[in-house]
Amino acid sequence: MGIRKKTNKNPPVLSHEFVIQNHADIVSCVAMVFVLGLMFEITSKFAVLFITVQYNVTITSDGPDETAVNHFHHGIKDLATVFFYMLVAIIMHAIIQEYVLDKINRKKHFSKTKHSKFNESGQLSAFYLFSFGWGTSILLSENFFSNPVALWEGYPHSLMPFQMKFYFICQMGYWLHALPEMYFQKTKKEDIPRQLVYIFLYLVHIAGAYILNLNRLGLVLLVLHYFVEFLFHVSRLIYFSDENRQTGFTIWAILFVLARLLTLSLSVLTVGFGLATAENQGFDLAAGNFNILFVRITVLAAICLTQAFMMWKFINFQLRRWREHAQAQTLKKKQVPTKTKSKKDKANGVNGVSSHGADSPRARKEKSS
């Protein structure tokens, strides 16, 4: 993300600079249109599509005390809800940027490169922390930790509790908001391909798990991944404040490798063994059943390729860090002999002057006398 320079001049209305400077206010006005639509009977049916979670199914539990439980499935109307929460993500992004990150930047006086990376890590660390905490609470409430068999048992998991569906809606909304944010934040051209790659990977995997009714596996893998990414961006924020504090990167590197192994293990266990041996085999679009060999191979291939790509990026990152550390150590070693040599030269210079003074004509005259 580039540095937004604030000027006293008011840019022309609807110009690029005007939209960039006032994008949070513009998006807030658009979001308020949908909220105000709830107040009128004519527009409420339309506004509800954007604000509330759709496709509610009420299930009555059997027993002496019949209780109604609300579950949700996915559908085409979810696109409207994702769009609205994408607007909310843009507004939250602007609030964090203006009231937290910009204030820290003014105090620290970072360089242009550090300024861009600090903003990126600040935004992502806040999102990863929030998503990790929310996802963990869902896993605990649904008892997925104590019953890992539930990841594939009873597939297809076409019905989701409210919190799980809303979690996936917000995840897709957040990663979609990252696309216009590249324009709003004046992202450098050399950073755009890198950001597009990881935005695309997030959207494909989250939407894939949501559509294929692999939401339980997707939630577990997201929580695991977000925790490791949160550690990385917090370590980078600490590094920007003090470059000698790099312990966080070491902890992150160990957990990163473990997370990749655990991701592959859970994916193979759930898709390769759990779904492959399930009774409910076949393809049924109406029931949301995608448990066929082609889909299972495609899902596993996508996960394995993504993990391999991440490990390749990780290895390159570590090699670059070691190379930079080795260069810094080499420079330090070269500077130490230079300093000792200069001290010796000074000492020899003093001795030379004193010896020259001893052999001077005046000294010889004093000697002869």
Secondary structure as UniProt FT lines:
FT   TURN            13..14
FT   HELIX           16..21
FT   HELIX           23..37
FT   TURN            38..39
FT   HELIX           41..51
FT   STRAND          56..60
FT   STRAND          68..72
FT   TURN            76..77
FT   HELIX           78..96
FT   HELIX           97..101
FT   HELIX           102..108
FT   HELIX           112..141
FT   TURN            142..146
FT   HELIX           148..151
FT   TURN            152..154
FT   HELIX           162..184
FT   TURN            185..186
FT   HELIX           189..191
FT   HELIX           192..211
FT   TURN            212..213
FT   HELIX           215..241
FT   TURN            243..244
FT   HELIX           247..267
FT   HELIX           268..274
FT   TURN            275..277
FT   STRAND          282..284
FT   TURN            285..288
FT   STRAND          289..291
FT   HELIX           293..358
FT   HELIX           361..368
//
